[in-house]
């Protein structure tokens, strides 16, 4: 049959079923690879991070995931339980006051496009050389060719009064630039350095205080001072995107608006290879400006605008609604598929952290996290910078270049901008050679902390597998942890969120693909250790059982499941109870910890089988499809959005969108995010893509909601009984 040809599978379905549903052979004390062995791996496998068991013993079946972007639709669910949809692309009518303010701003921007007269004045003040340097700097700034524009340093000047005159000149004539004084080439001279105001190239000096004076100010105290009082400072809109991660989409919108990416707020990142809709807020922007972008944006639409008082923060969502279509489904009978789908709805799945949590490259992020927890700063830096398997040739060459010659300047010139961690480390080492701890701290917090959180997830996955292997998945046992229904015992502890110990930065992609940080139900809820007496009634069931993510303020089970945490950590040279160094953010004992359900049941679960013959026809409606029904195609914008249903190469790996997520997201390996998408793609088989075939195909369409800390990947794994690793699916095509 075509499914087997498309994936190169020669074994029968029966043989496949036998091989994938055999009893769980999880061996917690034999699942660790040596450091050298791990670095030699090209991809992370499920067993490497503790993913080893299934709930049901039903056979799996073949299914193609994400043949089209519209086969994986994600809609955010807000705190009120509303599923977020894109319903309108139009901006609401503006008030007269808003129109006048916008007109004044546009007029001001037009007047500031040319600075020829100001440069000529500066020429008479500072001389020919400095005037030409300034002209080149201003031209580069206005053109927007490069958002990372290096400052320009003027000629040495030992005359303090003249330097003061130059500073005042910039304050008066170039309000989008800021200046400061730096040491000159000799001890008697100083130089004036000119750089772009971090508030934006056309910020008109409203944010011209030095960086050190701005850092302690709340975000909403910056920006325009003439915003109408009756209008909320944040514009909330619904972001619809296809085959783009959240940060990528917002980066593009920000560039088109001429604003910083940190101006945006969102509750969680969404899967890249999908069609997704989520809420976003942006600081002090008019809906008309964003709506005007719809005709120019490709793969992105914005709409459903309204102004609100507060911006969105990571984690401010209940979860995500998924509409997933598995195409080309093949099983020994339809009854097999129906039984598997019914079992998923009734029993759920093991709530593992998916492979995306642990990175996509040959250096799993939990190993970097373990190195940080041990305090091995140089080793951690080397793991992030060194060459690795499976990356694009251009990235591999850059890594090898640095490894061989240690040329930081040369490496930074070649380094792709999306390698955020690598760039931050090298820039810090350039200023502070040999200070590896400071280099690690220069990585944006949301990224550097995800290394440590990845190790927490590694321990949790292994503990979950031990719990299912030793005690089954259908009953609670003494020593289990549950969220307490009656908080009247001395074995209680308040649930805390490890991701919120400090304010998260929003200046980088949330690299994990789950949205948010923890299920809202756990926040502030006490935890109870079950006793034999608690099991006499029917108060607690298996889906009440939770396990901790290690931290200083969590309880551990009092049964044998607790052993796995300490034994695995000990084998990695890590103590979960004592500090090995004094760097708090890289110490589990300084983190509060959290809890996570072992078994997760999909919410509002529904499914149906479809039979189809045309593989080019979408089997699920996107938000844009629904809008298009009500408006002519021209209102959507010709070429303004890529066709979600145009033929795509096949992919059999899925990434959940609920976190992070940071991204995700998307994995923690930002360095080859684009490559990973290519790795997931399988060549399109002509027998699959032919739309005029008469052979009917079968698809399984699923609809369900998951809390914000759950991976849809793991739900699909429970259905298909196959690994979710890239390496595994690549072997299916050999």
C-alpha positions as CSV (number, residue, x, y, z in Angstrom):
1,X,0.0,0.0,0.0
2,X,1.1,3.6,-0.6
3,X,1.7,4.3,3.1
4,X,4.4,1.6,3.3
5,X,6.0,2.8,0.0
6,X,6.0,6.4,1.2
7,X,7.8,5.5,4.4
8,X,10.0,2.7,3.1
9,X,8.5,0.2,5.7
10,X,8.6,-3.4,4.7
11,X,7.4,-5.0,7.9
12,X,3.7,-5.8,8.3
13,X,1.4,-3.9,10.6
14,X,1.2,-6.8,12.9
15,X,4.9,-7.1,13.2
16,X,5.2,-3.3,13.8
17,X,2.5,-3.6,16.5
18,X,4.3,-6.4,18.3
19,X,7.6,-4.5,18.3
20,X,6.2,-1.2,19.7
21,X,3.7,-2.4,22.3
22,X,5.9,-4.9,24.1
23,X,6.0,-4.4,27.9
24,X,7.9,-1.4,29.1
25,X,11.6,-2.4,29.5
26,X,12.6,0.8,31.3
27,X,15.8,0.5,33.3
28,X,16.4,3.7,35.1
29,X,19.9,2.9,36.2
30,X,21.1,1.9,32.7
31,X,19.7,4.8,30.7
32,X,22.6,7.2,31.1
33,X,25.2,7.6,28.3
34,X,28.7,8.7,29.0
35,X,29.5,12.3,28.0
36,X,31.5,11.2,25.0
37,X,28.8,8.7,23.9
38,X,26.2,11.4,24.1
39,X,28.2,13.9,22.1
40,X,28.5,11.3,19.4
41,X,24.8,10.9,19.0
42,X,23.3,12.8,16.1
43,X,19.8,13.2,17.7
44,X,18.2,12.8,21.1
45,X,16.2,9.6,21.4
46,X,13.2,9.1,23.6
47,X,14.9,6.6,25.9
48,X,17.7,9.1,26.5
49,X,15.4,11.4,28.2
50,X,13.2,8.9,30.1
51,X,10.3,8.5,27.6
52,X,9.7,4.8,27.4
53,X,6.2,3.7,28.4
54,X,2.6,3.8,27.0
55,X,-0.7,3.7,28.8
56,X,-2.6,1.3,26.5
57,X,-1.5,-2.0,25.2
58,X,-3.4,-1.5,22.0
59,X,-1.5,-1.8,18.7
60,X,-0.4,1.3,16.9
61,X,-1.0,2.3,13.3
62,X,0.5,4.3,10.5
63,X,-0.4,7.9,10.0
64,X,1.1,11.0,8.3
65,X,1.3,14.1,10.5
66,X,1.7,17.6,9.1
67,X,1.5,16.7,5.5
68,X,0.0,20.2,5.3
69,X,0.3,23.1,7.8
70,X,-3.5,23.0,8.1
71,X,-3.2,19.4,9.4
72,X,-2.0,20.9,12.7
73,X,-4.1,23.8,13.9
74,X,-3.5,25.4,17.2
75,X,-5.8,27.9,18.9
76,X,-4.8,29.5,22.2
77,X,-7.2,29.2,25.1
78,X,-7.2,32.3,27.4
79,X,-7.7,32.4,31.2
80,X,-11.5,32.7,30.7
81,X,-11.6,29.5,28.8
82,X,-12.2,31.2,25.4
83,X,-10.7,29.6,22.3
84,X,-8.8,32.4,20.5
85,X,-9.8,32.7,16.8
86,X,-9.1,35.2,14.1
87,X,-12.5,36.6,13.1
88,X,-11.8,40.0,11.6
89,X,-8.9,41.6,9.7
90,X,-10.3,45.2,10.0
91,X,-9.2,47.9,12.4
92,X,-12.0,49.4,14.6
93,X,-12.8,53.0,13.9
94,X,-10.4,55.5,15.4
95,X,-11.5,58.5,17.5
96,X,-10.9,62.0,16.3
97,X,-8.2,62.4,18.9
98,X,-6.4,59.3,17.8
99,X,-6.4,60.4,14.2
100,X,-5.0,63.8,15.0
101,X,-2.2,62.2,17.1
102,X,-1.4,59.7,14.3
103,X,-1.3,62.5,11.7
104,X,1.1,64.6,13.8
105,X,3.4,61.6,14.2
106,X,3.4,60.8,10.4
107,X,4.2,64.5,9.6
108,X,7.0,64.4,12.1
109,X,8.4,61.2,10.6
110,X,8.3,62.7,7.1
111,X,10.2,65.7,8.3
112,X,12.9,63.6,9.9
113,X,13.6,61.4,6.9
114,X,16.4,63.7,5.6
115,X,19.2,65.1,7.8
116,X,21.3,66.8,5.2
117,X,20.9,70.3,6.7
118,X,21.8,69.0,10.2
119,X,24.9,67.2,8.9
120,X,26.1,70.4,7.2
121,X,25.8,72.2,10.5
122,X,27.7,69.5,12.2
123,X,30.4,69.7,9.5
124,X,31.1,73.3,10.5
125,X,31.2,72.2,14.2
126,X,33.2,69.0,14.1
127,X,35.0,69.0,10.7
128,X,34.9,67.0,7.5
129,X,36.0,63.6,8.8
130,X,33.5,63.4,11.6
131,X,30.7,64.8,9.4
132,X,31.2,62.1,6.8
133,X,31.3,59.4,9.6
134,X,28.0,60.8,11.0
135,X,26.4,60.9,7.5
136,X,27.2,57.3,6.9
137,X,25.9,56.3,10.3
138,X,22.7,58.2,9.8
139,X,22.1,56.8,6.3
140,X,22.6,53.3,7.7
141,X,20.2,54.0,10.5
142,X,17.4,55.5,8.4
143,X,17.7,52.7,5.7
144,X,17.1,50.1,8.4
145,X,19.5,47.7,6.5
146,X,20.9,46.4,9.8
147,X,19.2,46.5,13.2
148,X,22.5,45.8,14.9
149,X,24.3,49.0,14.0
150,X,27.7,49.5,15.6
151,X,28.3,52.9,17.3
152,X,30.5,55.4,15.6
153,X,33.4,57.1,17.5
154,X,34.3,60.6,16.6
155,X,37.8,62.0,16.4
156,X,39.8,62.5,19.6
157,X,38.9,65.8,21.3
158,X,40.8,67.2,24.4
159,X,38.6,70.3,24.6
160,X,35.9,69.7,27.1
161,X,33.8,72.8,26.1
162,X,33.9,71.6,22.5
163,X,32.8,68.2,23.5
164,X,29.9,69.7,25.4
165,X,28.9,71.7,22.4
166,X,28.8,68.4,20.3
167,X,26.7,66.6,22.9
168,X,24.2,69.5,22.9
169,X,24.2,69.5,19.1
170,X,23.0,65.9,19.1
171,X,20.4,66.5,21.8
172,X,18.9,69.3,19.6
173,X,19.3,68.0,16.1
174,X,19.5,64.1,16.3
175,X,17.1,63.1,19.0
176,X,17.0,59.5,17.8
177,X,20.8,59.2,18.7
178,X,22.5,59.3,22.0
179,X,26.1,60.2,22.8
180,X,28.6,59.6,25.6
181,X,32.3,60.2,26.2
182,X,34.9,57.4,26.1
183,X,38.7,57.4,26.5
184,X,40.7,58.5,23.6
185,X,43.9,56.9,22.1
186,X,46.0,58.7,24.7
187,X,45.6,59.8,28.3
188,X,45.0,63.5,27.5
189,X,42.2,63.0,25.0
190,X,38.6,61.9,25.0
191,X,36.3,60.8,22.2
192,X,32.5,61.2,21.7
193,X,30.7,58.0,20.9
194,X,27.4,58.1,18.9
195,X,24.9,55.3,19.0
196,X,21.3,54.6,18.1
197,X,18.8,55.3,20.9
198,X,17.7,51.9,22.1
199,X,14.1,53.2,21.9
200,X,14.1,53.1,18.1
201,X,15.5,55.1,15.2
202,X,12.6,57.5,15.2
203,X,11.9,57.7,18.9
204,X,12.5,61.4,18.8
205,X,14.4,61.5,22.0
206,X,11.6,60.5,24.2
207,X,13.7,57.7,25.6
208,X,17.1,59.4,25.5
209,X,18.2,58.7,29.1
210,X,21.2,56.6,29.4
211,X,20.7,52.8,29.6
212,X,21.6,52.7,33.3
213,X,19.0,55.2,34.1
214,X,16.3,53.4,32.2
215,X,16.8,49.9,33.4
216,X,14.8,50.3,36.6
217,X,11.8,51.9,35.0
218,X,8.7,49.9,34.3
219,X,8.1,49.3,30.6
220,X,4.9,51.2,30.4
221,X,6.5,54.4,31.7
222,X,8.5,54.7,28.5
223,X,7.3,55.7,25.1
224,X,5.1,58.6,24.0
225,X,3.9,60.9,26.7
226,X,0.9,62.1,24.7
227,X,-1.1,58.8,24.6
228,X,-4.8,59.5,25.1
229,X,-5.7,58.8,28.8
230,X,-9.0,57.0,27.9
231,X,-7.3,54.5,25.6
232,X,-5.5,51.5,27.0
233,X,-1.7,51.6,26.5
234,X,-1.6,48.1,25.0
235,X,-3.2,47.1,21.7
236,X,-4.3,43.5,21.9
237,X,-4.7,41.6,18.6
238,X,-5.0,38.0,17.4
239,X,-2.0,36.7,15.5
240,X,-2.6,34.1,12.8
241,X,0.5,32.5,11.3
242,X,1.4,29.6,9.1
243,X,4.8,27.8,9.3
244,X,6.3,30.6,11.4
245,X,7.2,30.6,15.1
246,X,5.9,33.3,17.3
247,X,9.1,35.3,17.6
248,X,9.8,35.1,13.9
249,X,6.4,36.5,13.2
250,X,6.6,39.3,15.8
251,X,10.1,40.2,14.7
252,X,8.8,40.8,11.2
253,X,5.9,42.8,12.4
254,X,8.1,44.9,14.6
255,X,10.5,45.6,11.8
256,X,7.7,46.8,9.6
257,X,6.4,49.0,12.3
258,X,9.9,50.2,13.3
259,X,9.5,49.1,16.9
260,X,11.5,46.9,19.2
261,X,10.5,43.3,19.6
262,X,10.3,43.7,23.3
263,X,7.3,45.9,22.8
264,X,5.2,42.8,22.2
265,X,3.8,40.5,24.8
266,X,2.3,37.0,24.4
267,X,1.3,34.2,26.7
268,X,3.2,31.4,24.9
269,X,5.0,30.4,21.8
270,X,3.2,28.3,19.2
271,X,4.5,25.5,17.0
272,X,6.2,26.6,13.8
273,X,5.0,23.9,11.4
274,X,1.4,24.6,12.0
275,X,-1.5,27.0,11.6
276,X,-1.9,28.8,14.9
277,X,-3.8,31.7,16.4
278,X,-2.9,33.4,19.6
279,X,-3.3,36.7,21.5
280,X,-0.5,39.3,21.4
281,X,-0.2,42.8,22.9
282,X,1.9,45.6,21.7
283,X,2.7,48.8,23.5
284,X,1.1,52.1,22.4
285,X,0.3,51.3,18.8
286,X,-2.8,52.0,16.7
287,X,-4.8,49.2,15.2
288,X,-4.9,51.0,11.9
289,X,-1.1,50.6,11.5
290,X,-1.2,46.9,12.2
291,X,-4.2,46.2,10.0
292,X,-2.5,47.9,7.1
293,X,0.3,45.3,7.3
294,X,-2.1,42.5,6.3
295,X,-1.7,43.2,2.6
296,X,2.1,43.0,2.9
297,X,2.5,40.1,5.4
298,X,3.2,36.6,4.0
299,X,2.1,33.7,6.1
300,X,0.8,36.1,8.8
301,X,-2.4,37.9,9.5
302,X,-3.5,40.2,12.4
303,X,-6.9,41.2,13.5
304,X,-9.5,41.4,16.3
305,X,-8.0,44.5,17.8
306,X,-8.8,46.2,21.1
307,X,-7.0,48.4,23.6
308,X,-6.4,47.1,27.1
309,X,-4.6,48.4,30.2
310,X,-2.1,45.6,30.7
311,X,0.1,43.7,28.4
312,X,0.3,39.9,28.1
313,X,3.0,37.9,30.0
314,X,4.3,34.4,29.5
315,X,2.1,31.8,31.0
316,X,-1.2,33.8,30.9
317,X,-3.3,31.1,29.3
318,X,-5.2,28.0,30.2
319,X,-3.8,26.0,27.3
320,X,-4.4,25.3,23.6
321,X,-7.0,23.8,21.4
322,X,-5.6,21.4,18.8
323,X,-7.2,20.3,15.6
324,X,-4.9,17.6,14.2
325,X,-5.4,15.6,11.1
326,X,-3.5,12.3,10.6
327,X,-3.5,11.5,6.9
328,X,-2.9,8.2,5.1
329,X,-4.0,6.2,8.1
330,X,-3.3,2.5,7.7
331,X,-4.2,-0.2,10.2
332,X,-5.3,-3.8,10.1
333,X,-8.9,-2.6,10.5
334,X,-10.9,0.5,11.3
335,X,-11.7,-1.0,14.6
336,X,-8.0,-0.7,15.6
337,X,-8.1,3.0,14.9
338,X,-11.4,3.5,16.7
339,X,-10.2,1.6,19.7
340,X,-7.0,3.6,20.0
341,X,-8.8,6.9,19.6
342,X,-11.4,5.9,22.3
343,X,-8.6,4.8,24.6
344,X,-6.8,8.1,24.2
345,X,-9.9,10.0,25.1
346,X,-10.8,7.9,28.1
347,X,-7.3,7.0,29.6
348,X,-5.2,9.9,28.3
349,X,-1.4,9.7,27.9
350,X,1.7,9.8,30.0
351,X,2.4,13.5,30.4
352,X,6.1,13.4,29.3
353,X,8.1,16.5,28.4
354,X,8.5,16.0,24.6
355,X,11.8,15.7,22.8
356,X,11.5,19.4,21.8
357,X,12.3,20.2,25.4
358,X,15.7,18.7,25.1
359,X,17.0,20.3,21.9
360,X,17.3,19.2,18.3
361,X,21.1,18.9,18.0
362,X,23.7,16.4,19.1
363,X,24.2,18.1,22.4
364,X,21.0,17.6,24.4
365,X,20.2,20.7,26.4
366,X,19.7,18.7,29.7
367,X,23.4,17.7,29.5
368,X,24.3,21.4,29.3
369,X,21.9,22.0,32.2
370,X,23.7,19.2,34.2
371,X,27.0,20.9,33.5
372,X,25.7,24.2,34.8
373,X,24.4,22.6,37.9
374,X,27.8,21.1,38.6
375,X,29.4,24.6,38.1
376,X,31.6,23.5,35.2
377,X,31.4,26.9,33.4
378,X,34.1,26.3,30.7
379,X,32.7,22.9,29.8
380,X,29.2,24.4,29.4
381,X,30.6,27.1,27.2
382,X,32.4,24.6,25.1
383,X,29.3,22.4,24.8
384,X,27.3,25.4,23.4
385,X,30.1,26.6,21.0
386,X,31.8,23.4,19.8
387,X,31.0,21.8,16.4
388,X,28.1,19.3,16.5
389,X,26.6,16.7,14.3
390,X,23.6,17.4,12.0
391,X,23.9,21.2,11.6
392,X,24.0,23.1,8.3
393,X,27.4,23.2,6.6
394,X,27.7,27.0,7.1
395,X,27.1,26.7,10.8
396,X,29.5,23.8,11.2
397,X,32.3,25.7,9.5
398,X,31.8,28.7,11.8
399,X,32.0,26.5,14.8
400,X,35.1,24.7,13.5
401,X,36.7,28.1,12.7
402,X,36.4,29.2,16.3
403,X,37.4,25.8,17.6
404,X,40.6,25.9,15.6
405,X,41.8,29.5,15.8
406,X,39.8,31.1,18.7
407,X,39.2,34.2,16.6
408,X,36.2,35.8,18.3
409,X,36.0,38.8,16.0
410,X,36.1,36.6,12.9
411,X,33.6,34.2,14.3
412,X,31.1,36.9,15.2
413,X,31.3,38.2,11.7
414,X,30.3,34.8,10.3
415,X,27.9,33.8,13.0
416,X,24.2,33.7,11.9
417,X,22.1,36.1,14.0
418,X,19.7,33.4,15.2
419,X,22.4,31.7,17.2
420,X,21.5,33.8,20.2
421,X,23.4,31.9,22.9
422,X,26.6,31.6,20.9
423,X,26.6,35.3,20.0
424,X,26.1,36.4,23.6
425,X,28.9,34.2,24.9
426,X,31.4,35.3,22.3
427,X,30.6,39.0,22.7
428,X,31.1,38.6,26.5
429,X,34.4,36.6,26.0
430,X,35.6,39.4,23.7
431,X,35.2,41.9,26.6
432,X,36.1,39.6,29.4
433,X,38.5,36.8,28.2
434,X,38.3,33.7,30.3
435,X,35.3,34.7,32.3
436,X,33.1,31.8,31.3
437,X,30.6,32.3,34.1
438,X,29.9,35.9,33.0
439,X,29.7,34.6,29.4
440,X,27.0,32.2,30.4
441,X,25.1,34.9,32.3
442,X,25.2,37.1,29.2
443,X,22.8,34.6,27.5
444,X,19.2,36.0,27.8
445,X,17.7,34.6,30.9
446,X,14.8,32.8,29.3
447,X,17.3,30.8,27.3
448,X,20.0,30.1,29.9
449,X,17.4,29.0,32.4
450,X,15.8,26.6,29.9
451,X,19.1,24.5,30.1
452,X,18.5,24.0,33.8
453,X,14.8,23.4,33.4
454,X,15.6,20.9,30.7
455,X,17.5,18.8,33.3
456,X,14.5,19.1,35.7
457,X,12.4,17.7,32.9
458,X,14.8,14.9,32.3
459,X,14.5,13.8,35.9
460,X,10.7,14.1,35.8
461,X,10.4,12.0,32.7
462,X,12.5,9.2,34.2
463,X,10.4,9.3,37.4
464,X,7.2,9.2,35.4
465,X,8.4,6.1,33.6
466,X,9.4,4.4,36.9
467,X,5.9,5.2,38.4
468,X,4.1,3.6,35.4
469,X,6.4,0.7,35.2
470,X,6.4,-0.2,38.9
471,X,2.8,0.7,39.9
472,X,0.8,0.7,36.7
473,X,-1.4,3.4,35.2
474,X,-4.8,2.6,36.7
475,X,-4.5,3.1,40.4
476,X,-3.0,5.3,43.1
477,X,-0.6,3.8,45.7
478,X,0.6,4.9,49.1
479,X,3.3,7.5,48.9
480,X,1.9,9.1,45.7
481,X,1.6,12.8,45.5
482,X,-1.7,14.5,44.6
483,X,-3.1,18.0,44.7
484,X,-5.0,18.1,48.0
485,X,-8.8,18.3,47.9
486,X,-9.0,19.1,51.6
487,X,-6.0,21.1,52.9
488,X,-6.1,19.8,56.5
489,X,-3.0,17.8,56.9
490,X,0.6,18.4,57.9
491,X,1.9,16.8,54.7
492,X,1.0,19.8,52.6
493,X,3.1,22.1,50.6
494,X,2.1,25.0,48.4
495,X,2.8,24.6,44.7
496,X,5.2,27.1,43.3
497,X,6.2,28.0,39.8
498,X,9.9,27.8,39.1
499,X,9.7,29.9,35.9
500,X,8.4,32.9,37.8
501,X,11.2,33.2,40.4
502,X,12.3,36.3,38.5
503,X,10.8,38.3,35.8
504,X,11.3,36.5,32.5
505,X,12.7,38.5,29.6
506,X,10.7,38.6,26.4
507,X,13.6,39.5,24.2
508,X,14.2,36.0,22.8
509,X,12.2,33.2,21.4
510,X,10.7,30.9,24.0
511,X,12.5,27.9,22.7
512,X,10.3,25.2,24.0
513,X,7.1,24.7,22.1
514,X,4.8,24.4,25.1
515,X,2.9,27.6,25.9
516,X,3.3,28.9,29.4
517,X,5.2,27.3,32.2
518,X,2.8,25.3,34.4
519,X,-0.8,24.2,34.5
520,X,-2.8,27.0,36.2
521,X,-4.6,24.5,38.4
522,X,-1.4,23.9,40.3
523,X,-0.6,27.4,41.3
524,X,-1.1,27.9,45.0
525,X,-2.7,24.5,45.4
526,X,-1.4,22.4,48.3
527,X,0.0,18.9,47.8
528,X,-0.7,15.8,49.8
529,X,1.2,12.6,50.3
530,X,-1.3,9.7,50.1
531,X,-1.5,7.2,52.9
532,X,-3.1,3.8,53.0
533,X,-6.1,5.3,54.7
534,X,-6.6,7.8,51.8
535,X,-6.9,4.8,49.4
536,X,-10.0,3.3,51.2
537,X,-12.4,5.8,49.5
538,X,-12.8,6.8,45.9
539,X,-11.5,10.3,46.4
540,X,-8.3,10.0,44.4
541,X,-7.7,8.4,41.0
542,X,-4.6,7.8,38.8
543,X,-5.1,11.1,36.9
544,X,-4.7,12.9,40.2
545,X,-1.2,11.7,40.7
546,X,1.5,14.3,40.3
547,X,5.3,14.2,40.4
548,X,7.7,17.1,41.3
549,X,10.2,18.9,39.2
550,X,13.1,19.1,41.6
551,X,13.5,22.2,43.7
552,X,14.0,23.3,47.3
553,X,10.3,23.7,48.1
554,X,8.7,20.5,46.7
555,X,7.7,17.3,48.3
556,X,8.9,14.0,46.8
557,X,6.9,10.8,46.8
558,X,7.5,8.6,49.9
559,X,7.4,5.4,47.8
560,X,10.2,4.0,45.7
561,X,9.6,6.5,42.8
562,X,11.6,9.1,44.8
563,X,14.8,7.0,44.4
564,X,15.1,7.8,40.7
565,X,15.5,11.5,41.2
566,X,18.4,11.3,43.6
567,X,20.1,8.3,42.0
568,X,20.1,9.8,38.5
569,X,21.2,13.2,39.8
570,X,24.0,11.5,41.8
571,X,25.2,9.7,38.7
572,X,25.4,13.1,37.0
573,X,27.4,14.5,39.9
574,X,24.5,16.6,41.2
575,X,23.0,16.9,44.6
576,X,19.3,17.8,44.9
577,X,19.7,18.9,48.5
578,X,23.0,20.6,48.8
579,X,24.6,23.5,46.9
580,X,27.8,22.7,44.9
581,X,28.5,26.3,44.1
582,X,27.1,29.8,45.1
583,X,25.5,30.7,41.7
584,X,21.9,30.6,42.6
585,X,20.3,30.6,39.2
586,X,22.3,27.5,38.3
587,X,21.5,25.6,41.4
588,X,18.4,23.3,41.9
589,X,18.5,24.0,45.6
590,X,17.9,27.7,44.9
591,X,14.9,26.9,42.6
592,X,11.4,26.5,44.2
593,X,10.4,23.5,42.0
594,X,7.0,22.6,40.6
595,X,4.5,19.7,40.1
596,X,3.1,18.0,37.0
597,X,0.4,15.4,36.4
598,X,1.7,12.0,35.4
599,X,-1.4,11.2,33.3
600,X,-3.1,13.8,31.2
601,X,-6.5,13.3,29.6
602,X,-7.3,15.4,26.6
603,X,-10.1,17.9,27.3
604,X,-13.3,18.1,25.1
605,X,-11.8,15.2,23.1
606,X,-13.5,14.4,19.8
607,X,-12.4,12.4,16.7
608,X,-13.8,11.3,13.4
609,X,-12.6,9.2,10.4
610,X,-12.6,10.7,6.9
611,X,-12.2,9.0,3.6
612,X,-10.8,11.1,0.8
613,X,-9.3,10.7,-2.7
614,X,-7.8,14.2,-3.4
615,X,-4.7,14.7,-1.2
616,X,-4.6,18.4,-2.1
617,X,-7.8,19.1,-0.3
618,X,-7.7,20.5,3.2
619,X,-9.6,18.3,5.7
620,X,-9.9,21.0,8.4
621,X,-10.9,24.7,8.2
622,X,-8.5,27.4,9.4
623,X,-9.6,30.7,10.8
624,X,-8.6,32.3,7.5
625,X,-10.7,29.8,5.6
626,X,-13.7,30.9,7.6
627,X,-13.1,34.6,7.0
628,X,-12.6,33.9,3.3
629,X,-16.1,32.5,3.1
630,X,-17.5,35.8,4.2
631,X,-15.3,38.1,2.1
632,X,-14.0,38.1,-1.5
633,X,-10.5,36.6,-1.9
634,X,-9.2,40.1,-2.8
635,X,-9.9,41.3,0.7
636,X,-7.5,38.7,2.1
637,X,-4.8,40.0,-0.2
638,X,-3.5,38.4,-3.3
639,X,-0.2,36.7,-2.3
640,X,-0.6,38.2,1.2
641,X,-0.8,34.8,2.7
642,X,0.8,31.6,1.5
643,X,-1.7,28.9,0.6
644,X,-2.0,26.7,3.6
645,X,-3.1,23.8,1.4
646,X,-0.5,24.0,-1.4
647,X,1.4,20.7,-1.7
648,X,4.0,20.3,1.0
649,X,6.6,17.7,1.6
650,X,5.6,15.2,4.2
651,X,6.6,15.3,7.8
652,X,5.9,12.7,10.4
653,X,7.1,14.6,13.5
654,X,4.9,17.0,15.3
655,X,5.8,19.8,17.8
656,X,3.2,20.8,20.4
657,X,2.6,24.5,20.9
658,X,1.9,24.5,24.6
659,X,5.3,25.3,26.8
660,X,7.1,26.6,25.7
661,X,8.0,27.9,24.9
662,X,10.2,29.2,24.8
663,X,9.8,28.5,20.6
664,X,8.2,26.2,20.7
665,X,9.2,25.8,20.5
666,X,10.6,24.8,19.1
667,X,13.7,23.4,20.7
668,X,16.3,25.0,22.9
669,X,18.7,24.7,19.9
670,X,18.0,28.0,18.2
671,X,21.1,27.5,16.2
672,X,19.5,25.2,13.7
673,X,15.8,25.8,14.1
674,X,15.4,26.3,10.3
675,X,17.4,23.2,9.6
676,X,15.3,21.1,11.9
677,X,12.2,21.9,9.9
678,X,14.0,20.6,6.9
679,X,15.1,17.4,8.7
680,X,11.5,16.6,9.6
681,X,10.4,16.7,6.0
682,X,10.2,13.5,4.0
683,X,10.3,13.4,0.2
684,X,6.9,13.5,-1.3
685,X,5.9,10.2,-2.9
686,X,4.2,10.6,-6.2
687,X,1.8,7.9,-5.3
688,X,0.8,10.0,-2.3
689,X,0.6,13.4,-3.9
690,X,-1.3,12.3,-7.0
691,X,-4.8,13.9,-6.7
692,X,-6.4,11.9,-9.5
693,X,-5.9,8.5,-8.0
694,X,-9.0,6.5,-7.4
695,X,-7.7,4.7,-4.4
696,X,-9.4,6.1,-1.3
697,X,-7.4,7.3,1.6
698,X,-8.3,7.5,5.3
699,X,-7.6,10.3,7.7
700,X,-8.2,10.5,11.5
701,X,-9.2,14.0,12.6
702,X,-8.7,14.8,16.3
703,X,-9.9,17.8,18.3
704,X,-8.8,18.3,21.9
705,X,-7.6,20.9,24.4
706,X,-4.5,20.5,26.6
707,X,-3.3,22.5,29.6
708,X,-0.5,24.9,29.0
709,X,2.2,22.5,30.2
710,X,1.4,19.5,28.0
711,X,2.7,18.3,24.6
712,X,0.4,17.2,21.9
713,X,3.4,15.2,20.6
714,X,3.0,12.8,23.5
715,X,-0.8,12.3,22.8
716,X,0.0,11.4,19.1
717,X,2.8,9.1,20.3
718,X,0.2,7.2,22.5
719,X,-2.0,6.7,19.4
720,X,0.6,5.7,16.9
721,X,2.9,3.8,19.3
722,X,6.0,5.2,17.5
723,X,8.9,7.3,18.6
724,X,8.6,11.1,18.0
725,X,12.4,11.5,17.5
726,X,13.7,12.9,14.2
727,X,16.2,10.2,13.9
728,X,13.6,7.5,14.1
729,X,11.4,9.0,11.4
730,X,14.4,9.6,9.2
731,X,15.0,5.8,9.2
732,X,11.5,5.2,8.0
733,X,12.4,6.9,4.7
734,X,15.6,5.0,4.1
